[in-house]
Amino acid sequence: MKWTREDYIELMTFGNVERQMFVELFGPLIGLEEEWKGQGASQDQMNMIGFDFDYVPKINCGGDTFRRGGLKPTVLEETHEYIIHMDDLGRTMKLCKGKATIPLPLDYPVKDMDSWLKVKSMYQFSEDRINWDAVEAAKNAQKNGVLVRADIPGGFDEARELMGEEELCLSYYTQPELMYDIIDTISQTAYQVLDRVSDHVVIDNLSVHEDMAGKSGPLIGPNIITKFIKPYYRSVWDMLSSKGTKIFSQDSDGDMNSVIDSFLDCGVNVMYPAEPAAGMDIVKLRKKYGDRLAFKGGIDKHILRSSKDAILKELEYKMQPLMKGGGMVFGLDHRIPNGTPLENYIYYINTSREILGLPPLDGQRKGWERMAF
């Protein structure tokens, strides 16, 4: 079912909840579609539209806050197993065919202030970062119920793109001036772009991608977040929220429990995908944070490869009445894993819809859009 921006904002800000929202955040992992095809899946099922997922139509606000320019990407080597190319930052990137959709860096351009200054211009503000035709299109779409979004680079994630995790985590302590300059440059550009855009259209959802944690916890702690990332987040969020922005969502896998309070203090009010395998229990977190923090996801994707009894137990726990009072978009905690039987997935869909009080599938209602934003 297609939602309007108004209904989605109402849901995510713990307003009046007339209907629960049930989605697929990311879709299947590479290879699952072929597995399902062999199990008799229809084309609509393989394309995800056959399950009548909820979604809200969305549009970018028209402002670009990410790095621009740089080198022209060039393929360096390609085999039947992988592609190696040089990207805009000059990094050597490797993509394993049939296994991944995102290439991994084999090297990084920034090690110190001198090397940062060589790429800094890619992150600095210029007026042509704003496409005023796109801003006007967003303003018109918003009138028809479309959610207007703005993405900003992650305070951790973009620095990781420049330096790699190890060098980055060390540099907070060994090169603080460098880290301040990187994040301040990103912050100033994001602020200047979105300040201009938000004078013409209300940005409904500010979104940031961090992916800064694993099963053992986040790669940086509360002190680093407060010292380096909070000034950036708060600068952009305080300005936008004063102009009507209601949602500030953060995407990070892994165990974020120890830094949730820090990010709430930064202005974040929605987190996803809330991975149970990493210790993210949305029920316990709802009891702890109440209406201060909304979630998307939170249902254990791995349980789909188990028994139907296990699936039912997971759904009855995650979809209990406590979680139906707003601030919750129900869905898997990341991509549907390979090895998930189609029969189990259909059981998961039908059972979820029943527990949430949604109409059963009838084959006529179709729809799906990624809700990872």
TORBAGU-327477 format. One record per residue (C-alpha): x, y, z; residue in one letter. Coordinates in steps of 0.05 Angstrom, whole numbers, plus 5000, padded with zeros to 4 digits. Example, Ala and Ser with C-alpha at 12.3 -4.5 7.8 and 13.67 -1.06 7.14 Angstrom:
BEGIN
{u = 5246	v = 4910	w = 5156	residu = A}
{u = 5273	v = 4979	w = 5143	residu = S}
//
This chain:
BEGIN
{u = 5000	v = 5000	w = 5000	residu = M}
{u = 5025	v = 5069	w = 4982	residu = K}
{u = 5029	v = 5116	w = 5042	residu = W}
{u = 5028	v = 5192	w = 5040	residu = T}
{u = 5084	v = 5233	w = 5070	residu = R}
{u = 5035	v = 5260	w = 5121	residu = E}
{u = 5016	v = 5190	w = 5146	residu = D}
{u = 5088	v = 5167	w = 5147	residu = Y}
{u = 5111	v = 5227	w = 5187	residu = I}
{u = 5053	v = 5217	w = 5235	residu = E}
{u = 5074	v = 5145	w = 5246	residu = L}
{u = 5148	v = 5159	w = 5256	residu = M}
{u = 5135	v = 5216	w = 5305	residu = T}
{u = 5088	v = 5174	w = 5349	residu = F}
{u = 5026	v = 5209	w = 5326	residu = G}
{u = 4958	v = 5180	w = 5312	residu = N}
{u = 4969	v = 5108	w = 5286	residu = V}
{u = 4911	v = 5083	w = 5244	residu = E}
{u = 4949	v = 5027	w = 5209	residu = R}
{u = 5014	v = 4990	w = 5220	residu = Q}
{u = 5069	v = 4994	w = 5167	residu = M}
{u = 5099	v = 4930	w = 5140	residu = F}
{u = 5158	v = 4935	w = 5092	residu = V}
{u = 5218	v = 4902	w = 5061	residu = E}
{u = 5276	v = 4950	w = 5075	residu = L}
{u = 5330	v = 4925	w = 5028	residu = F}
{u = 5305	v = 4866	w = 4987	residu = G}
{u = 5341	v = 4800	w = 4973	residu = P}
{u = 5415	v = 4783	w = 4973	residu = L}
{u = 5446	v = 4767	w = 4906	residu = I}
{u = 5429	v = 4695	w = 4887	residu = G}
{u = 5364	v = 4689	w = 4926	residu = L}
{u = 5321	v = 4704	w = 4866	residu = E}
{u = 5349	v = 4644	w = 4829	residu = E}
{u = 5337	v = 4601	w = 4890	residu = E}
{u = 5265	v = 4623	w = 4892	residu = W}
{u = 5256	v = 4614	w = 4818	residu = K}
{u = 5275	v = 4541	w = 4827	residu = G}
{u = 5222	v = 4536	w = 4882	residu = Q}
{u = 5167	v = 4562	w = 4836	residu = G}
{u = 5167	v = 4636	w = 4852	residu = A}
{u = 5128	v = 4682	w = 4806	residu = S}
{u = 5162	v = 4741	w = 4772	residu = Q}
{u = 5124	v = 4788	w = 4818	residu = D}
{u = 5151	v = 4751	w = 4878	residu = Q}
{u = 5222	v = 4753	w = 4853	residu = M}
{u = 5214	v = 4828	w = 4840	residu = N}
{u = 5185	v = 4836	w = 4910	residu = M}
{u = 5122	v = 4871	w = 4886	residu = I}
{u = 5079	v = 4809	w = 4895	residu = G}
{u = 5076	v = 4816	w = 4971	residu = F}
{u = 5039	v = 4883	w = 4973	residu = D}
{u = 5090	v = 4917	w = 5018	residu = F}
{u = 5076	v = 4985	w = 5046	residu = D}
{u = 5119	v = 5043	w = 5021	residu = Y}
{u = 5120	v = 5118	w = 5018	residu = V}
{u = 5139	v = 5152	w = 4953	residu = P}
{u = 5200	v = 5196	w = 4962	residu = K}
{u = 5241	v = 5248	w = 4925	residu = I}
{u = 5308	v = 5280	w = 4936	residu = N}
{u = 5305	v = 5353	w = 4957	residu = C}
{u = 5350	v = 5377	w = 4901	residu = G}
{u = 5413	v = 5391	w = 4941	residu = G}
{u = 5477	v = 5352	w = 4935	residu = D}
{u = 5519	v = 5347	w = 4999	residu = T}
{u = 5567	v = 5292	w = 4978	residu = F}
{u = 5636	v = 5295	w = 4946	residu = R}
{u = 5637	v = 5318	w = 4874	residu = R}
{u = 5687	v = 5318	w = 4817	residu = G}
{u = 5752	v = 5280	w = 4825	residu = G}
{u = 5781	v = 5230	w = 4777	residu = L}
{u = 5744	v = 5194	w = 4722	residu = K}
{u = 5730	v = 5122	w = 4744	residu = P}
{u = 5770	v = 5073	w = 4702	residu = T}
{u = 5767	v = 4997	w = 4698	residu = V}
{u = 5836	v = 4968	w = 4712	residu = L}
{u = 5821	v = 4893	w = 4708	residu = E}
{u = 5761	v = 4848	w = 4697	residu = E}
{u = 5755	v = 4773	w = 4702	residu = T}
{u = 5695	v = 4727	w = 4707	residu = H}
{u = 5702	v = 4732	w = 4783	residu = E}
{u = 5714	v = 4805	w = 4796	residu = Y}
{u = 5723	v = 4876	w = 4770	residu = I}
{u = 5778	v = 4922	w = 4794	residu = I}
{u = 5771	v = 4996	w = 4779	residu = H}
{u = 5798	v = 5063	w = 4802	residu = M}
{u = 5744	v = 5109	w = 4830	residu = D}
{u = 5736	v = 5184	w = 4835	residu = D}
{u = 5781	v = 5188	w = 4897	residu = L}
{u = 5836	v = 5149	w = 4862	residu = G}
{u = 5822	v = 5087	w = 4904	residu = R}
{u = 5832	v = 5017	w = 4876	residu = T}
{u = 5763	v = 4984	w = 4883	residu = M}
{u = 5746	v = 4910	w = 4877	residu = K}
{u = 5676	v = 4882	w = 4864	residu = L}
{u = 5665	v = 4807	w = 4868	residu = C}
{u = 5615	v = 4788	w = 4815	residu = K}
{u = 5553	v = 4750	w = 4837	residu = G}
{u = 5569	v = 4760	w = 4910	residu = K}
{u = 5567	v = 4835	w = 4924	residu = A}
{u = 5536	v = 4899	w = 4898	residu = T}
{u = 5585	v = 4947	w = 4932	residu = I}
{u = 5659	v = 4947	w = 4913	residu = P}
{u = 5710	v = 4947	w = 4970	residu = L}
{u = 5770	v = 4994	w = 4972	residu = P}
{u = 5839	v = 4963	w = 4968	residu = L}
{u = 5873	v = 5029	w = 4986	residu = D}
{u = 5856	v = 5099	w = 5011	residu = Y}
{u = 5877	v = 5169	w = 4991	residu = P}
{u = 5881	v = 5204	w = 5059	residu = V}
{u = 5934	v = 5191	w = 5111	residu = K}
{u = 5950	v = 5261	w = 5137	residu = D}
{u = 5933	v = 5334	w = 5128	residu = M}
{u = 5973	v = 5341	w = 5064	residu = D}
{u = 5938	v = 5283	w = 5029	residu = S}
{u = 5870	v = 5309	w = 5054	residu = W}
{u = 5882	v = 5377	w = 5024	residu = L}
{u = 5890	v = 5344	w = 4955	residu = K}
{u = 5818	v = 5320	w = 4956	residu = V}
{u = 5786	v = 5372	w = 5002	residu = K}
{u = 5758	v = 5412	w = 4944	residu = S}
{u = 5712	v = 5354	w = 4927	residu = M}
{u = 5675	v = 5367	w = 4992	residu = Y}
{u = 5672	v = 5443	w = 4993	residu = Q}
{u = 5610	v = 5483	w = 4980	residu = F}
{u = 5591	v = 5514	w = 4913	residu = S}
{u = 5525	v = 5543	w = 4890	residu = E}
{u = 5519	v = 5492	w = 4834	residu = D}
{u = 5508	v = 5438	w = 4886	residu = R}
{u = 5435	v = 5460	w = 4885	residu = I}
{u = 5392	v = 5440	w = 4826	residu = N}
{u = 5336	v = 5490	w = 4830	residu = W}
{u = 5293	v = 5453	w = 4780	residu = D}
{u = 5298	v = 5391	w = 4824	residu = A}
{u = 5280	v = 5434	w = 4885	residu = V}
{u = 5218	v = 5458	w = 4850	residu = E}
{u = 5200	v = 5387	w = 4829	residu = A}
{u = 5207	v = 5365	w = 4902	residu = A}
{u = 5162	v = 5422	w = 4925	residu = K}
{u = 5108	v = 5402	w = 4875	residu = N}
{u = 5114	v = 5328	w = 4891	residu = A}
{u = 5107	v = 5342	w = 4965	residu = Q}
{u = 5039	v = 5373	w = 4952	residu = K}
{u = 5018	v = 5305	w = 4925	residu = N}
{u = 5040	v = 5266	w = 4986	residu = G}
{u = 5112	v = 5250	w = 4966	residu = V}
{u = 5164	v = 5251	w = 5022	residu = L}
{u = 5221	v = 5300	w = 5011	residu = V}
{u = 5289	v = 5273	w = 5033	residu = R}
{u = 5358	v = 5300	w = 5043	residu = A}
{u = 5420	v = 5256	w = 5051	residu = D}
{u = 5484	v = 5279	w = 5085	residu = I}
{u = 5551	v = 5242	w = 5088	residu = P}
{u = 5564	v = 5202	w = 5151	residu = G}
{u = 5609	v = 5235	w = 5202	residu = G}
{u = 5643	v = 5168	w = 5210	residu = F}
{u = 5627	v = 5135	w = 5144	residu = D}
{u = 5653	v = 5188	w = 5097	residu = E}
{u = 5718	v = 5195	w = 5135	residu = A}
{u = 5725	v = 5119	w = 5131	residu = R}
{u = 5717	v = 5124	w = 5056	residu = E}
{u = 5777	v = 5171	w = 5056	residu = L}
{u = 5821	v = 5135	w = 5106	residu = M}
{u = 5798	v = 5065	w = 5120	residu = G}
{u = 5774	v = 5041	w = 5188	residu = E}
{u = 5841	v = 5030	w = 5222	residu = E}
{u = 5873	v = 5096	w = 5202	residu = E}
{u = 5809	v = 5133	w = 5218	residu = L}
{u = 5800	v = 5105	w = 5288	residu = C}
{u = 5873	v = 5121	w = 5304	residu = L}
{u = 5870	v = 5191	w = 5275	residu = S}
{u = 5816	v = 5214	w = 5324	residu = Y}
{u = 5872	v = 5210	w = 5375	residu = Y}
{u = 5936	v = 5220	w = 5335	residu = T}
{u = 5911	v = 5272	w = 5284	residu = Q}
{u = 5852	v = 5308	w = 5316	residu = P}
{u = 5864	v = 5371	w = 5274	residu = E}
{u = 5857	v = 5330	w = 5211	residu = L}
{u = 5792	v = 5298	w = 5235	residu = M}
{u = 5763	v = 5366	w = 5255	residu = Y}
{u = 5779	v = 5394	w = 5187	residu = D}
{u = 5748	v = 5335	w = 5149	residu = I}
{u = 5684	v = 5336	w = 5189	residu = I}
{u = 5679	v = 5412	w = 5191	residu = D}
{u = 5686	v = 5415	w = 5115	residu = T}
{u = 5630	v = 5364	w = 5106	residu = I}
{u = 5588	v = 5399	w = 5158	residu = S}
{u = 5594	v = 5468	w = 5127	residu = Q}
{u = 5576	v = 5443	w = 5058	residu = T}
{u = 5516	v = 5403	w = 5083	residu = A}
{u = 5492	v = 5464	w = 5123	residu = Y}
{u = 5499	v = 5514	w = 5066	residu = Q}
{u = 5465	v = 5469	w = 5015	residu = V}
{u = 5407	v = 5448	w = 5058	residu = L}
{u = 5397	v = 5517	w = 5089	residu = D}
{u = 5385	v = 5545	w = 5019	residu = R}
{u = 5341	v = 5488	w = 4997	residu = V}
{u = 5299	v = 5488	w = 5059	residu = S}
{u = 5281	v = 5561	w = 5048	residu = D}
{u = 5241	v = 5536	w = 4988	residu = H}
{u = 5215	v = 5467	w = 5008	residu = V}
{u = 5206	v = 5433	w = 5075	residu = V}
{u = 5254	v = 5374	w = 5080	residu = I}
{u = 5214	v = 5319	w = 5113	residu = D}
{u = 5269	v = 5268	w = 5127	residu = N}
{u = 5343	v = 5281	w = 5139	residu = L}
{u = 5381	v = 5216	w = 5128	residu = S}
{u = 5452	v = 5194	w = 5144	residu = V}
{u = 5489	v = 5129	w = 5131	residu = H}
{u = 5542	v = 5107	w = 5181	residu = E}
{u = 5548	v = 5031	w = 5184	residu = D}
{u = 5597	v = 5039	w = 5241	residu = M}
{u = 5585	v = 4976	w = 5283	residu = A}
{u = 5591	v = 4900	w = 5282	residu = G}
{u = 5568	v = 4846	w = 5330	residu = K}
{u = 5620	v = 4867	w = 5381	residu = S}
{u = 5597	v = 4939	w = 5382	residu = G}
{u = 5612	v = 5006	w = 5348	residu = P}
{u = 5681	v = 5025	w = 5323	residu = L}
{u = 5679	v = 5091	w = 5361	residu = I}
{u = 5650	v = 5108	w = 5429	residu = G}
{u = 5607	v = 5163	w = 5458	residu = P}
{u = 5665	v = 5209	w = 5472	residu = N}
{u = 5688	v = 5210	w = 5399	residu = I}
{u = 5616	v = 5220	w = 5376	residu = I}
{u = 5605	v = 5278	w = 5423	residu = T}
{u = 5672	v = 5311	w = 5406	residu = K}
{u = 5674	v = 5303	w = 5330	residu = F}
{u = 5606	v = 5283	w = 5302	residu = I}
{u = 5556	v = 5318	w = 5347	residu = K}
{u = 5574	v = 5389	w = 5324	residu = P}
{u = 5563	v = 5367	w = 5251	residu = Y}
{u = 5497	v = 5331	w = 5263	residu = Y}
{u = 5469	v = 5386	w = 5309	residu = R}
{u = 5488	v = 5442	w = 5262	residu = S}
{u = 5448	v = 5412	w = 5205	residu = V}
{u = 5391	v = 5383	w = 5246	residu = W}
{u = 5378	v = 5445	w = 5289	residu = D}
{u = 5374	v = 5487	w = 5227	residu = M}
{u = 5327	v = 5439	w = 5189	residu = L}
{u = 5283	v = 5423	w = 5248	residu = S}
{u = 5272	v = 5497	w = 5260	residu = S}
{u = 5244	v = 5499	w = 5189	residu = K}
{u = 5197	v = 5440	w = 5197	residu = G}
{u = 5238	v = 5376	w = 5187	residu = T}
{u = 5211	v = 5321	w = 5232	residu = K}
{u = 5253	v = 5259	w = 5218	residu = I}
{u = 5328	v = 5248	w = 5226	residu = F}
{u = 5343	v = 5175	w = 5208	residu = S}
{u = 5409	v = 5138	w = 5215	residu = Q}
{u = 5428	v = 5073	w = 5180	residu = D}
{u = 5478	v = 5031	w = 5217	residu = S}
{u = 5485	v = 4956	w = 5222	residu = D}
{u = 5512	v = 4921	w = 5283	residu = G}
{u = 5507	v = 4932	w = 5358	residu = D}
{u = 5494	v = 5006	w = 5369	residu = M}
{u = 5468	v = 5000	w = 5440	residu = N}
{u = 5527	v = 5035	w = 5473	residu = S}
{u = 5522	v = 5097	w = 5429	residu = V}
{u = 5447	v = 5106	w = 5422	residu = I}
{u = 5444	v = 5159	w = 5476	residu = D}
{u = 5500	v = 5197	w = 5443	residu = S}
{u = 5465	v = 5198	w = 5376	residu = F}
{u = 5399	v = 5217	w = 5408	residu = L}
{u = 5437	v = 5276	w = 5436	residu = D}
{u = 5460	v = 5291	w = 5364	residu = C}
{u = 5387	v = 5296	w = 5341	residu = G}
{u = 5376	v = 5227	w = 5311	residu = V}
{u = 5305	v = 5202	w = 5323	residu = N}
{u = 5300	v = 5141	w = 5277	residu = V}
{u = 5349	v = 5082	w = 5273	residu = M}
{u = 5351	v = 5022	w = 5228	residu = Y}
{u = 5358	v = 4964	w = 5212	residu = P}
{u = 5366	v = 4942	w = 5286	residu = A}
{u = 5399	v = 4874	w = 5278	residu = E}
{u = 5379	v = 4822	w = 5330	residu = P}
{u = 5441	v = 4780	w = 5316	residu = A}
{u = 5482	v = 4839	w = 5340	residu = A}
{u = 5441	v = 4848	w = 5403	residu = G}
{u = 5393	v = 4901	w = 5379	residu = M}
{u = 5326	v = 4882	w = 5410	residu = D}
{u = 5273	v = 4933	w = 5389	residu = I}
{u = 5225	v = 4912	w = 5445	residu = V}
{u = 5277	v = 4925	w = 5499	residu = K}
{u = 5298	v = 4989	w = 5465	residu = L}
{u = 5226	v = 5013	w = 5461	residu = R}
{u = 5218	v = 5000	w = 5536	residu = K}
{u = 5282	v = 5040	w = 5549	residu = K}
{u = 5273	v = 5099	w = 5501	residu = Y}
{u = 5198	v = 5104	w = 5492	residu = G}
{u = 5177	v = 5155	w = 5440	residu = D}
{u = 5247	v = 5186	w = 5437	residu = R}
{u = 5269	v = 5136	w = 5385	residu = L}
{u = 5233	v = 5103	w = 5326	residu = A}
{u = 5256	v = 5042	w = 5288	residu = F}
{u = 5253	v = 5009	w = 5220	residu = K}
{u = 5268	v = 4935	w = 5214	residu = G}
{u = 5284	v = 4896	w = 5276	residu = G}
{u = 5257	v = 4828	w = 5255	residu = I}
{u = 5311	v = 4774	w = 5253	residu = D}
{u = 5325	v = 4757	w = 5180	residu = K}
{u = 5361	v = 4693	w = 5199	residu = H}
{u = 5298	v = 4664	w = 5232	residu = I}
{u = 5268	v = 4656	w = 5162	residu = L}
{u = 5316	v = 4597	w = 5150	residu = R}
{u = 5290	v = 4563	w = 5213	residu = S}
{u = 5222	v = 4532	w = 5228	residu = S}
{u = 5154	v = 4563	w = 5222	residu = K}
{u = 5146	v = 4557	w = 5297	residu = D}
{u = 5209	v = 4599	w = 5306	residu = A}
{u = 5184	v = 4650	w = 5256	residu = I}
{u = 5117	v = 4655	w = 5293	residu = L}
{u = 5152	v = 4664	w = 5360	residu = K}
{u = 5196	v = 4720	w = 5332	residu = E}
{u = 5136	v = 4756	w = 5302	residu = L}
{u = 5092	v = 4751	w = 5363	residu = E}
{u = 5148	v = 4781	w = 5405	residu = Y}
{u = 5168	v = 4837	w = 5357	residu = K}
{u = 5096	v = 4854	w = 5338	residu = M}
{u = 5068	v = 4856	w = 5408	residu = Q}
{u = 5021	v = 4913	w = 5428	residu = P}
{u = 5078	v = 4954	w = 5457	residu = L}
{u = 5107	v = 4961	w = 5387	residu = M}
{u = 5042	v = 4981	w = 5353	residu = K}
{u = 5035	v = 5050	w = 5384	residu = G}
{u = 5075	v = 5087	w = 5331	residu = G}
{u = 5148	v = 5097	w = 5316	residu = G}
{u = 5156	v = 5029	w = 5283	residu = M}
{u = 5162	v = 5006	w = 5212	residu = V}
{u = 5161	v = 4930	w = 5215	residu = F}
{u = 5209	v = 4893	w = 5170	residu = G}
{u = 5270	v = 4849	w = 5167	residu = L}
{u = 5335	v = 4875	w = 5196	residu = D}
{u = 5371	v = 4875	w = 5129	residu = H}
{u = 5371	v = 4838	w = 5063	residu = R}
{u = 5334	v = 4772	w = 5057	residu = I}
{u = 5390	v = 4720	w = 5065	residu = P}
{u = 5407	v = 4665	w = 5016	residu = N}
{u = 5379	v = 4598	w = 5037	residu = G}
{u = 5311	v = 4628	w = 5057	residu = T}
{u = 5258	v = 4580	w = 5031	residu = P}
{u = 5204	v = 4614	w = 4991	residu = L}
{u = 5152	v = 4576	w = 5032	residu = E}
{u = 5180	v = 4605	w = 5096	residu = N}
{u = 5182	v = 4675	w = 5068	residu = Y}
{u = 5109	v = 4671	w = 5046	residu = I}
{u = 5091	v = 4644	w = 5116	residu = Y}
{u = 5128	v = 4703	w = 5146	residu = Y}
{u = 5090	v = 4752	w = 5102	residu = I}
{u = 5021	v = 4722	w = 5115	residu = N}
{u = 5032	v = 4714	w = 5190	residu = T}
{u = 5059	v = 4785	w = 5197	residu = S}
{u = 4999	v = 4814	w = 5160	residu = R}
{u = 4952	v = 4775	w = 5204	residu = E}
{u = 4985	v = 4797	w = 5269	residu = I}
{u = 4988	v = 4870	w = 5246	residu = L}
{u = 4915	v = 4870	w = 5224	residu = G}
{u = 4931	v = 4881	w = 5151	residu = L}
{u = 4888	v = 4852	w = 5095	residu = P}
{u = 4912	v = 4785	w = 5067	residu = P}
{u = 4948	v = 4781	w = 5001	residu = L}
{u = 4900	v = 4776	w = 4942	residu = D}
{u = 4947	v = 4779	w = 4883	residu = G}
{u = 4917	v = 4843	w = 4857	residu = Q}
{u = 4950	v = 4894	w = 4903	residu = R}
{u = 5023	v = 4901	w = 4885	residu = K}
{u = 5079	v = 4947	w = 4906	residu = G}
{u = 5148	v = 4954	w = 4936	residu = W}
{u = 5201	v = 5007	w = 4944	residu = E}
{u = 5264	v = 5004	w = 4986	residu = R}
{u = 5250	v = 5035	w = 5054	residu = M}
{u = 5323	v = 5042	w = 5072	residu = A}
{u = 5329	v = 5117	w = 5080	residu = F}
//
